[in-house]
């Protein structure tokens, strides 16, 4: 039977090949995923999350329909979770069966068939009854393929043959070994006399009393049974093992060749496509679990409308940070966020711990989740994919003897400029804060001007409030030279408290130093109160 390639996350082999070759894969490195904390949300064991990002609108929409089916049919996750370890066992058995003795290889083959049939039965009984509920092409095709295989003549014959052969194997309970002795009564040669369907019993009186069996027959030993290998040399163990294997090979030799042929021609081919699906199954299950977890927090989730990359569109209503949502049971403050012709790149300022880093990461996570095909943390969203996401976050461990922290920050920025395109997203959080405000603002102005000229989308979250005064000059120069407009965002305050609302406005010129002083009790008012208490 000809194998048909099936994928849960790619609509056709061409899309899969383009992703594997890197043509349609978004450049989102493992380091970026760690900084966004997406690796902690989607912790994959059998593959790397970075392998699944795509810029292809059709692939994203194909996956969205799969995740929609997974959410609408909760039993799907359970079925795929139960079949995954079975498929992993098949892969492990194949690895172990290389370079084994004929008997071992034979038993491995039987075990592989048993696992394959159990996986197929689980999928057939689980998926096909739900096929009318499925809207996604992927799951409909998958369910039909499983049904086709389990109803095929090959499969039915295989199942019957397996029952016959496994019963023969399971019937083997013992072997009768003949041992020749030399003149000093030492074992000389050994061979198997018969393969038996009954186990041998100890001939010790106490053992007979315990099992209430005093009859003598050919399966009752004249002495107690001794565990195999106890007191035997390695050569003796090998000799007995070889004799045993030789006997089984003789017993099963008539069916060995034909059985191996069945395994090679049928099972290898039809189990292969399931084993290849293992990383996809894990990705789909983990993605579905993430969506369910975020929905259970009471925060909104939606499938974004996916637009062509050339549109450079991003507009989200009620966006929030899913990493923060995963760590708290509280409903989060939602924000609206948009990149447009008047704000392709933003400088985001505001009070300390006012939500600047949170919203910066939220935008990056929304792009990333959208380009995995998952629901995104928003009420509604329109998104054009990006070809890459670059992050420049403080790590606290960048000091080096050669460059110092500022040097390391500049080197990382230089690396970004070596790869960024107008279709990329750049997220900078408190960059260049390792130097004085005057020097930091000057370098930041150069960096922002550079990103304006690249024409990419991005956010520069900063405490360098002097930078805001430079933006008019930056825009005047860069827009005249073909750059995009840089706009400002402010993490808002309401009645002296952080609102965690991000508003599109010009900063009011305050440095929020008063707010910080109040927070830590070192404003003059607080200081005087402390002094007067003495």
C-alpha positions in Angstrom: 0.0 0.0 0.0 1.5 3.3 -1.0 2.2 5.6 1.9 0.6 9.1 1.8 2.6 11.8 3.6 0.4 13.5 6.3 1.2 16.5 8.4 -0.8 18.2 11.2 0.9 21.5 10.6 1.8 21.8 6.9 -0.9 21.7 4.2 1.4 20.0 1.7 4.9 18.6 1.2 6.0 21.8 -0.6 5.2 23.9 2.5 7.0 21.5 4.7 10.1 21.5 2.4 10.2 25.3 2.3 10.1 25.4 6.1 12.8 22.8 6.5 15.0 24.5 4.0 14.6 27.8 5.9 12.8 29.6 3.0 9.6 30.2 5.0 10.9 29.8 8.5 10.9 33.0 10.6 14.2 33.7 12.2 13.3 33.5 15.9 16.3 32.0 17.8 16.3 30.0 20.9 17.9 32.9 22.8 15.0 35.2 21.7 12.5 32.6 22.9 14.2 32.4 26.3 14.2 36.2 26.6 10.5 36.2 25.8 10.0 33.2 28.1 8.1 31.4 25.4 10.2 28.3 25.8 8.8 28.0 29.4 5.3 28.3 28.1 5.8 25.7 25.3 8.3 23.2 26.7 8.9 20.8 23.8 11.0 17.6 24.5 11.2 16.0 21.0 12.1 19.1 19.0 13.0 22.8 19.1 10.2 25.4 19.1 12.3 27.6 16.7 11.7 24.9 14.0 7.9 25.6 13.9 7.8 29.3 13.1 6.6 30.2 9.7 6.0 33.3 7.6 3.6 31.5 5.2 0.0 32.8 5.6 -1.5 29.5 4.4 0.5 27.4 6.8 -0.7 29.7 9.7 -4.3 29.4 8.6 -3.9 25.6 8.2 -2.7 25.3 11.8 -5.3 27.7 13.1 -8.0 25.3 11.9 -6.2 22.3 13.6 -6.0 24.2 17.0 -9.7 25.2 16.6 -10.6 21.5 16.3 -8.4 20.6 19.2 -10.1 23.2 21.4 -13.6 22.2 20.2 -12.9 18.4 20.8 -11.1 18.1 24.2 -10.8 14.3 23.7 -8.3 14.8 21.0 -5.6 15.9 23.4 -6.1 12.7 25.5 -5.9 10.5 22.4 -2.7 12.0 21.1 -1.2 12.0 24.6 -1.9 8.3 24.9 -0.5 7.4 21.5 2.7 9.4 21.8 4.5 7.0 24.2 3.5 4.0 22.1 5.1 5.6 19.0 8.2 6.5 21.1 8.5 2.9 22.1 8.3 1.8 18.5 11.1 4.2 17.6 13.2 2.9 20.6 12.6 -0.7 19.6 13.9 0.0 16.1 17.0 1.6 17.6 17.6 -1.4 19.8 16.9 -4.1 17.2 20.0 -3.2 15.1 22.8 -5.8 15.3 20.8 -8.2 17.5 20.7 -12.0 17.5 18.1 -13.5 15.2 15.9 -14.6 18.1 16.0 -11.2 19.7 15.3 -9.5 16.4 12.3 -11.8 15.9 10.9 -10.9 19.3 11.6 -7.2 18.7 9.6 -7.5 15.5 6.7 -9.1 17.2 6.7 -6.3 19.9 6.9 -3.6 17.2 3.8 -5.1 15.5 1.9 -5.3 18.8 2.7 -1.6 19.5 1.8 -0.6 16.0 -1.5 -2.3 16.2 -2.3 -0.9 19.6 -1.5 2.6 18.3 -3.7 2.1 15.2 -6.6 0.8 17.3 -6.3 3.7 19.7 -6.3 6.3 16.9 -9.0 4.5 14.9 -11.4 4.2 17.8 -10.7 7.7 19.0 -10.5 9.8 15.8 -12.9 8.4 13.3 -16.0 8.7 15.4 -15.3 12.4 15.7 -14.6 13.0 12.0 -17.9 14.8 11.4 -16.9 17.3 14.1 -13.6 18.2 12.4 -13.3 21.4 10.3 -9.6 21.1 9.7 -8.3 19.5 6.6 -5.4 18.0 8.6 -7.5 16.1 11.2 -10.0 14.9 8.6 -7.2 13.5 6.4 -5.5 12.0 9.4 -8.6 10.2 10.6 -9.4 8.9 7.1 -5.9 7.6 6.7 -6.0 5.7 10.0 -9.4 4.2 9.1 -8.2 3.2 5.6 -5.2 1.4 7.2 -7.1 -0.4 9.9 -9.7 -1.6 7.3 -7.2 -2.8 4.8 -6.7 -6.5 4.0 -3.0 -6.2 4.9 -3.9 -4.9 8.4 -6.5 -7.5 9.0 -4.2 -10.3 8.0 -1.4 -8.8 10.0 -3.6 -8.7 13.1 -4.6 -12.4 12.7 -1.0 -13.5 12.0 0.2 -11.6 15.0 -2.3 -13.4 17.3 -1.0 -16.7 16.0 2.6 -15.9 16.3 2.4 -14.2 19.7 0.5 -17.2 21.1 3.3 -19.4 19.9 5.9 -17.2 21.6 3.8 -16.9 24.8 3.4 -20.6 25.0 7.1 -21.1 25.4 7.5 -21.5 29.2 10.7 -23.6 29.5 13.3 -25.5 27.5 14.8 -28.9 28.2 18.6 -28.8 28.0 20.9 -31.8 27.6 24.4 -31.4 29.0 27.3 -33.8 28.3 29.9 -34.2 30.9 33.6 -34.9 30.6 35.5 -37.6 32.6 35.7 -35.3 35.6 31.9 -34.7 35.4 32.3 -31.1 34.2 29.9 -29.7 31.6 31.4 -30.4 28.2 28.7 -29.6 25.6 25.1 -28.6 25.9 22.0 -28.5 23.6 18.3 -28.0 23.8 16.2 -31.1 23.7 12.8 -29.5 23.6 10.8 -26.2 23.9 8.0 -26.7 26.4 4.7 -25.1 27.2 5.0 -25.8 31.0 7.4 -24.4 33.6 9.7 -26.7 35.6 9.1 -27.1 39.3 11.5 -27.5 42.2 11.9 -31.0 43.6 12.7 -29.9 47.1 10.4 -31.3 49.7 9.7 -27.9 51.3 8.7 -26.5 47.9 6.4 -29.5 47.3 4.7 -28.9 50.6 4.3 -25.2 49.9 2.6 -25.8 46.6 0.8 -29.0 47.8 2.0 -31.0 44.8 3.8 -34.3 45.5 3.4 -35.9 42.1 6.5 -36.8 40.1 6.5 -35.9 36.4 8.9 -34.9 33.7 8.6 -31.2 34.8 9.6 -31.8 38.5 13.3 -31.4 39.1 15.2 -33.8 41.4 16.6 -30.8 43.2 15.8 -27.2 43.8 15.7 -24.7 40.9 18.8 -22.4 40.8 18.5 -18.9 39.3 20.2 -18.7 35.9 23.7 -17.1 36.0 24.1 -17.8 39.7 27.5 -19.3 40.2 28.1 -19.6 36.5 31.1 -18.3 34.6 30.6 -15.9 31.7 31.5 -18.7 29.2 28.9 -21.0 30.8 26.2 -18.3 30.6 27.0 -17.6 26.9 26.9 -21.3 26.1 23.5 -21.8 27.6 22.1 -18.5 26.1 23.4 -19.6 22.6 21.9 -23.0 23.1 18.5 -21.5 24.0 18.6 -19.0 21.1 19.5 -21.9 18.7 16.5 -23.8 19.8 14.1 -20.9 19.3 15.7 -20.2 15.9 15.0 -23.8 15.0 11.4 -23.7 16.2 10.6 -20.4 14.5 12.7 -20.6 11.4 9.8 -21.6 9.2 8.0 -18.3 9.9 11.0 -16.0 10.6 11.7 -15.1 7.0 8.1 -14.4 6.0 7.5 -12.5 9.2 10.5 -10.3 8.7 9.3 -9.5 5.2 5.9 -8.4 6.6 7.6 -6.1 9.1 9.9 -4.6 6.4 7.3 -4.2 3.6 4.3 -3.1 5.6 4.9 -2.1 9.2 8.1 -0.1 8.6 6.3 1.9 5.8 3.1 2.5 7.6 4.5 3.1 11.1 7.0 5.5 9.7 4.5 8.3 9.0 3.2 8.0 12.6 6.7 8.2 14.1 7.5 11.2 11.9 4.4 12.9 13.3 5.7 12.6 16.9 7.2 16.1 17.0 4.0 17.6 15.4 1.8 15.7 17.8 3.7 17.1 20.8 3.6 20.6 19.3 -0.1 20.5 18.7 -0.9 19.0 22.1 1.4 21.5 24.0 0.0 24.4 22.0 -3.6 23.3 22.8 -2.8 23.0 26.5 -1.3 26.5 26.5 -4.4 27.9 24.9 -6.7 26.2 27.4 -4.6 27.3 30.3 -4.8 31.0 29.3 -8.5 30.7 28.6 -9.0 29.3 32.1 -7.3 32.5 33.6 -10.3 34.5 32.3 -8.1 36.5 29.9 -9.2 36.7 26.2 -7.7 34.7 23.4 -8.4 34.9 19.6 -7.1 33.6 16.3 -5.7 36.7 14.5 -6.6 37.6 11.0 -3.4 36.9 9.0 -2.4 39.4 6.4 0.4 39.4 3.8 3.9 40.3 5.2 4.1 43.2 2.7 1.2 44.9 4.5 3.3 45.2 7.7 0.1 45.3 9.7 -0.2 44.8 13.4 -3.3 45.9 15.3 -4.4 44.2 18.5 -7.3 45.0 20.9 -6.9 44.0 24.5 -3.4 42.6 24.3 -1.7 41.3 27.4 1.4 39.3 28.4 0.6 35.5 28.5 3.7 34.7 30.6 2.4 37.0 33.3 -1.1 35.5 32.9 0.4 32.0 33.4 1.8 33.0 36.8 -1.2 34.7 38.3 -4.9 34.0 38.7 -5.8 37.7 38.3 -7.3 39.2 35.2 -4.7 41.4 33.6 -4.8 44.9 32.4 -5.4 44.9 28.6 -4.0 47.3 26.1 -4.6 48.2 22.5 -1.5 48.3 20.4 -0.9 49.2 16.7 1.9 49.7 14.3 1.0 52.1 11.5 2.5 54.7 9.1 2.6 57.2 12.0 4.3 54.8 14.4 6.3 52.0 12.9 8.9 52.3 15.6 8.1 53.4 19.2 10.0 54.8 22.1 8.2 53.7 25.2 8.8 55.5 28.5 7.1 55.7 31.9 7.5 54.9 35.5 9.6 52.1 36.9 7.6 48.9 37.0 4.8 50.6 35.1 4.4 47.8 32.5 6.9 48.8 29.9 8.8 45.5 29.8 5.5 43.6 30.1 3.9 45.2 27.0 7.2 45.0 25.0 7.3 41.2 25.6 3.5 41.0 25.0 3.9 42.3 21.5 6.8 39.9 20.7 4.8 37.0 22.1 1.7 37.9 20.1 3.7 37.8 16.9 5.4 34.6 17.9 2.2 32.8 18.9 0.5 34.0 15.7 3.4 32.6 13.6 3.1 29.3 15.3 -0.6 29.1 14.3 -1.9 29.5 17.8 -4.4 31.8 19.4 -3.0 35.0 20.6 -3.5 36.9 23.9 -5.9 39.6 22.7 -9.6 40.3 22.1 -9.0 40.6 18.4 -5.9 41.1 16.2 -4.7 41.6 12.6 -1.1 40.6 12.0 1.3 40.5 9.1 4.0 37.9 9.8 7.6 39.1 10.4 10.6 37.4 9.0 12.5 37.7 12.3 12.2 38.8 15.9 15.3 40.3 17.6 15.5 41.1 21.3 17.9 43.2 23.2 17.1 42.8 26.8 19.5 43.4 29.8 20.8 40.1 31.1 22.9 41.4 34.1 25.8 39.1 33.0 27.2 41.0 30.1 30.2 42.5 31.8 33.5 41.4 30.3 37.1 42.3 30.8 37.5 43.1 27.1 34.4 45.2 26.4 32.5 46.0 29.6 28.7 45.9 29.6 28.2 48.9 27.3 30.6 47.3 24.8 28.7 44.1 24.9 25.4 45.9 24.4 26.7 47.8 21.4 28.2 44.5 20.0 24.8 42.8 20.3 23.1 45.8 18.6 25.6 45.6 15.8 24.8 41.9 15.3 21.1 42.8 15.0 21.8 45.5 12.4 23.7 42.8 10.4 20.5 40.7 10.1 17.5 42.9 10.5 15.2 43.7 7.4 12.2 46.0 6.9 10.0 43.0 7.7 11.6 42.3 11.1 10.5 43.1 14.6 13.0 44.5 17.1 12.3 44.7 20.8 14.7 46.7 23.0 14.2 46.8 26.8 16.3 49.2 28.8 19.1 49.1 26.3 22.1 51.3 26.8 21.2 51.9 30.4 24.6 50.8 31.6 26.1 54.2 30.8 25.3 57.8 31.8 22.0 59.3 30.6 23.7 61.8 28.3 25.9 59.1 26.6 23.1 56.6 26.6 20.6 59.0 25.0 23.1 59.9 22.3 23.8 56.3 21.4 20.1 55.4 21.6 19.3 58.2 19.2 21.8 56.8 16.7 20.3 53.3 17.1 16.7 54.5 16.7 17.7 56.4 13.6 19.2 53.3 12.2 16.1 51.2 12.8 14.0 54.0 11.2 16.2 53.8 8.1 15.8 50.0 8.0 12.0 50.6 8.1 11.4 47.8 10.6 8.8 47.6 13.3 10.0 47.9 16.9 9.8 49.1 20.5 12.5 50.8 22.5 11.5 50.7 26.1 13.7 53.1 28.1 14.3 55.2 31.1 16.4 57.6 29.0 13.9 60.4 29.1 16.3 62.7 27.4 15.7 60.6 24.3 12.2 61.9 23.8 13.5 65.4 23.2 15.6 64.2 20.3 12.7 62.4 18.4 11.6 65.4 16.4 15.1 65.8 15.0 15.4 62.1 14.4 12.1 62.0 12.5 12.9 65.2 10.5 16.2 63.7 9.3 15.2 60.1 8.8 11.8 60.6 7.1 13.5 62.9 4.6 16.0 60.2 3.9 13.3 57.5 3.4 13.0 56.2 7.0 9.8 55.5 9.0 8.3 57.7 11.7 9.2 57.0 15.3 6.4 57.7 17.7 6.1 57.7 21.5 4.2 55.5 24.0 3.8 56.2 27.7 3.1 53.8 30.5 0.3 55.7 32.2 -0.3 56.9 35.8 -3.7 57.5 37.3 -4.0 59.5 40.6 -0.4 58.8 41.4 -0.7 55.0 40.8 0.5 52.9 38.0 -2.4 52.0 35.7 -0.4 49.6 33.5 -2.2 51.2 30.6 0.0 52.0 27.6 -1.1 55.2 25.8 0.0 56.7 22.6 1.1 60.1 23.7 4.0 62.4 24.2 5.7 62.1 27.6 4.9 65.0 29.9 8.5 65.7 30.6 8.5 64.3 34.1 11.1 61.7 34.9 8.8 59.9 37.4 11.6 60.4 40.0 8.9 61.7 42.4 6.9 58.5 41.9 10.0 56.3 42.5 10.9 58.3 45.6 7.4 58.0 47.0 7.4 54.2 46.3 10.5 53.6 48.3 9.7 56.2 51.0 12.5 58.6 50.3 10.6 61.7 49.1 11.2 64.8 51.2 7.7 64.4 52.7 8.5 60.9 53.8 11.9 61.8 55.0 10.5 64.6 57.2 7.9 62.3 58.7 10.7 59.8 59.6 12.8 62.5 61.1 9.9 63.9 63.2 9.2 60.5 64.6 12.5 60.4 66.4 
